[in-house]
Amino acid sequence: MEGKEEDVRVGANRYGERQPIGTSAQVQDAKDYREPPSAPLFEPGELSSWSFYRAGIAEFVATFLFLYITILTVMGVAKSDTKCSTVGIQGIAWAFGGMIFALVYCTAGISGGHINPAVTFGLFLARKLSLTRAIFYIIMQCLGAICGAGVVKGFRPNLYERLGGGANSIALGYSKRSGLGAEILGTFVLVYTVFSATDAKRNARDSHVPILAPLPIGFAVFLVHLATIPVTGTGINPARSLGAALVYNKDTIWDEHWIFWVGPFIGAALAALYHQVVIRAIPFSSK
């Protein structure tokens, strides 16, 4: 590809996000903070940049690994007659949160480490990345999720079908309204944490806690799963829900699938709005 060598030399930041997820958002001079410029709606140069496609590949691989590990964990709990012999709900929550921590850490310097269309959507609304990149990321995330769930099904198709394939659905006793509310609030917690953990302005306000950004993001995923697994199985990630639903492919799953797109996108939009109105609006002085 023309210009590939130059893109590799410059790195992912040539056409990167204006304020990426990860430790790169926390390394600038604490006393000399400058607000990064908003991303344009469309940045044509990205389409001819190897770093753009490299970032998409990173999102694909990360989401693939995320689905592979987490669905296997869910199925391991579901197939056991007694939950005492498995990792249980707490173990499922740790699998999701731990994988997000590891994968965000690994991919933050390449793609920003989104691994979730809701996170990408929230960052797009906050003008942290272009529409071109947002759409590309979401497509690659969904493809990675489908492949990850497909590999798990390939191990033992009959068992996969019998155990529900890790697909999200509303638990008995809960209404669709309750499920939608749980997805909205759960995604709000996640995307709000993403914004807070990667806000470089915290340095300039002298309120920055020197901690690895993927850690609170993964921990937020863990806590949300503890709270909402009994309600919806916890989506808060449309790619994760789509991958499992498409490979499992049952009518009962598709009837409720819209909740796992609408809820996370509303939650992400609310988190982006809160970030713009409250977090970025806090005045600070550079000393």
C-alpha positions in Angstrom: 0.0 0.0 0.0 1.4 3.4 -1.0 2.7 5.3 1.9 2.7 2.3 4.2 6.2 2.7 5.4 5.7 6.3 6.3 2.5 5.4 8.2 4.3 2.8 10.2 7.1 5.2 11.1 4.7 7.9 12.2 2.5 5.4 14.0 -1.2 5.3 14.7 -1.3 8.9 15.7 -1.0 10.2 12.2 -4.8 10.0 11.8 -5.5 9.0 15.3 -8.1 10.0 17.8 -7.8 13.5 19.3 -7.8 12.1 22.8 -7.2 8.3 22.8 -8.1 5.8 25.4 -5.1 4.6 27.3 -2.0 5.8 29.0 -1.1 8.0 26.0 -3.9 10.3 27.2 -2.1 10.8 30.5 1.5 11.6 29.6 1.5 15.2 28.6 2.9 18.0 30.8 0.6 18.3 33.8 1.0 22.1 33.9 0.7 22.7 30.2 -2.6 21.2 29.1 -4.0 22.0 25.7 -7.5 20.9 24.7 -7.1 18.6 21.6 -8.9 19.9 18.5 -12.2 18.2 17.7 -12.1 15.5 15.1 -13.6 16.5 11.7 -16.8 14.7 10.6 -14.9 13.2 7.7 -11.2 12.9 7.3 -10.4 11.7 3.8 -6.7 11.2 4.5 -7.5 8.4 6.9 -8.7 6.1 4.0 -5.2 6.1 2.4 -3.4 5.6 5.8 -2.1 2.2 6.9 -2.5 3.3 10.5 -6.3 3.6 9.9 -6.6 0.0 8.7 -4.1 -1.2 11.4 -6.4 0.3 14.0 -9.4 -1.5 12.5 -7.6 -4.8 12.5 -6.7 -4.3 16.2 -10.3 -3.7 17.0 -11.3 -6.9 15.2 -8.7 -9.0 16.9 -9.5 -7.6 20.4 -13.3 -8.1 20.0 -12.7 -11.6 18.7 -10.6 -12.5 21.8 -13.1 -10.8 24.0 -16.0 -12.9 22.8 -13.9 -16.1 22.7 -12.9 -15.9 26.4 -16.1 -14.5 27.8 -18.6 -16.8 26.0 -16.6 -19.9 27.0 -16.7 -18.6 30.6 -20.5 -18.2 30.4 -21.0 -21.6 28.9 -18.8 -23.2 31.5 -21.1 -21.8 34.2 -24.2 -22.7 32.4 -23.4 -26.4 31.7 -22.6 -27.2 35.4 -25.4 -28.8 37.5 -24.1 -27.0 40.6 -22.8 -23.5 40.5 -20.5 -24.2 43.4 -18.3 -26.2 41.0 -17.9 -23.2 38.6 -16.6 -19.6 38.8 -20.3 -18.5 39.1 -21.6 -15.0 38.3 -18.6 -13.4 40.0 -16.3 -15.3 37.7 -18.2 -14.3 34.6 -18.0 -10.7 35.7 -14.2 -11.1 36.2 -13.8 -12.6 32.8 -15.5 -9.7 31.1 -13.8 -7.0 33.2 -10.4 -8.7 33.1 -10.5 -9.1 29.4 -11.4 -5.5 28.9 -8.6 -4.4 31.1 -6.1 -6.6 29.2 -7.3 -5.8 25.7 -7.6 -2.0 26.3 -4.1 -2.1 27.6 -2.9 -4.0 24.5 -4.7 -2.0 21.9 -4.8 1.5 23.3 -1.8 2.7 21.5 -3.0 1.3 18.2 -6.7 2.0 17.9 -7.6 3.6 21.3 -8.9 0.3 22.6 -12.6 0.7 22.2 -13.7 -3.0 21.7 -17.3 -1.7 22.0 -19.6 0.2 19.5 -21.1 2.1 22.4 -17.7 3.4 23.5 -17.0 4.3 19.9 -20.3 6.1 19.6 -19.8 8.0 22.8 -16.4 9.2 21.7 -17.7 10.1 18.3 -20.4 12.3 19.9 -17.7 14.0 21.9 -15.8 14.6 18.7 -12.8 12.4 19.7 -12.8 10.6 16.4 -14.2 11.1 12.9 -17.4 9.5 11.5 -15.3 7.5 9.1 -13.3 6.0 11.8 -16.3 5.4 14.1 -18.2 3.5 11.3 -15.1 1.4 10.5 -14.4 0.6 14.1 -18.0 -0.6 14.7 -18.0 -2.8 11.6 -14.7 -4.4 12.6 -15.9 -4.9 16.2 -19.1 -6.6 15.0 -17.1 -8.9 12.6 -14.7 -9.8 15.4 -17.5 -10.6 17.8 -19.2 -12.8 15.2 -16.0 -14.7 14.5 -15.3 -15.1 18.2 -18.7 -16.6 18.9 -18.4 -18.8 15.8 -15.1 -20.3 17.0 -16.7 -21.2 20.4 -19.7 -22.8 18.6 -17.2 -24.7 16.4 -15.8 -26.6 19.4 -19.1 -28.3 20.3 -22.1 -27.1 18.2 -24.7 -29.2 20.0 -23.6 -28.0 23.5 -23.4 -24.4 22.3 -27.0 -24.6 21.1 -28.2 -26.3 24.3 -26.5 -23.8 26.6 -27.8 -20.7 24.8 -24.5 -19.6 23.2 -23.9 -16.8 25.7 -26.6 -14.7 24.0 -28.2 -11.8 25.9 -31.9 -12.0 26.9 -34.2 -10.5 29.5 -34.4 -12.7 32.5 -37.8 -14.1 33.7 -39.6 -11.6 36.0 -38.1 -8.5 34.3 -39.9 -6.5 31.6 -38.3 -5.1 28.5 -38.5 -1.7 30.0 -36.4 -2.9 33.0 -33.9 -4.5 30.6 -33.6 -1.3 28.6 -33.1 0.7 31.7 -30.4 -1.7 33.0 -28.6 -1.4 29.6 -28.8 2.4 29.6 -27.4 2.8 33.1 -24.8 0.1 32.8 -23.4 1.6 29.6 -23.5 5.1 31.1 -21.3 3.8 34.0 -18.8 2.3 31.5 -18.6 5.2 29.0 -18.5 7.8 31.9 -15.6 5.8 33.3 -13.9 5.8 29.9 -14.2 9.6 29.6 -13.0 10.2 33.2 -10.1 7.7 33.0 -8.7 9.2 29.8 -9.3 12.9 30.6 -6.0 14.6 30.3 -7.4 17.8 31.8 -7.3 16.1 35.2 -3.6 16.6 35.2 -4.0 20.4 34.8 -6.6 20.5 37.6 -4.1 18.8 39.9 -6.8 16.1 40.5 -5.2 13.4 38.3 -4.7 10.0 39.9 -1.6 8.3 38.4 -3.3 5.1 37.5 -3.4 3.0 34.3 -6.5 4.0 32.4 -7.5 0.4 31.4 -7.8 -0.6 35.1 -10.8 1.6 36.0 -12.4 0.8 32.7 -12.1 -2.9 33.2 -13.2 -2.6 36.8 -16.3 -0.7 35.7 -17.2 -3.5 33.3 -16.8 -6.0 36.2 -19.1 -4.0 38.5 -21.8 -3.5 35.9 -21.8 -7.2 35.2 -22.3 -8.0 38.8 -25.3 -5.8 38.9 -27.0 -6.6 35.6 -26.2 -10.3 34.8 -29.4 -11.3 36.7 -31.4 -8.8 34.6 -30.2 -9.0 31.0 -27.1 -11.2 31.1 -25.3 -7.8 30.7 -24.9 -6.5 27.2 -23.5 -2.9 27.4 -21.7 -3.8 24.2 -23.7 -4.2 21.0 -21.0 -6.1 19.2 -20.8 -8.7 22.0 -24.6 -9.0 21.9 -24.8 -9.2 18.1 -22.0 -11.8 17.8 -23.6 -14.2 20.3 -27.1 -13.6 18.9 -26.2 -14.1 15.3 -24.3 -17.4 15.9 -27.0 -18.7 18.3 -29.7 -17.4 16.0 -33.0 -18.1 17.8 -36.2 -16.1 17.4 -36.6 -15.6 21.1 -33.2 -13.9 21.2 -33.9 -11.6 18.2 -37.2 -10.5 19.7 -35.3 -8.6 22.4 -32.1 -7.9 20.5 -33.0 -4.2 19.8 -32.6 -3.5 23.6 -28.9 -4.4 23.4 -28.4 -1.7 20.7 -30.8 1.0 21.8 -29.9 0.8 25.5 -26.1 1.0 25.1 -26.3 3.8 22.5 -28.6 5.9 24.7 -26.3 5.3 27.7 -23.2 6.3 25.7 -25.0 9.4 24.4 -25.9 10.5 28.0 -22.3 9.9 29.1 -21.0 12.0 26.3 -23.4 14.7 27.1 -22.4 14.6 30.8 -18.8 14.7 29.8 -19.3 17.8 27.6 -21.5 19.7 30.0 -19.9 18.8 33.3 -16.4 17.4 33.0 -15.1 19.6 30.3 -16.9 22.7 31.7 -15.0 22.6 35.0 -12.7 25.7 34.9 -9.0 25.3 35.7 -6.0 27.4 35.6 -2.6 26.6 34.2 0.2 27.5 36.6 
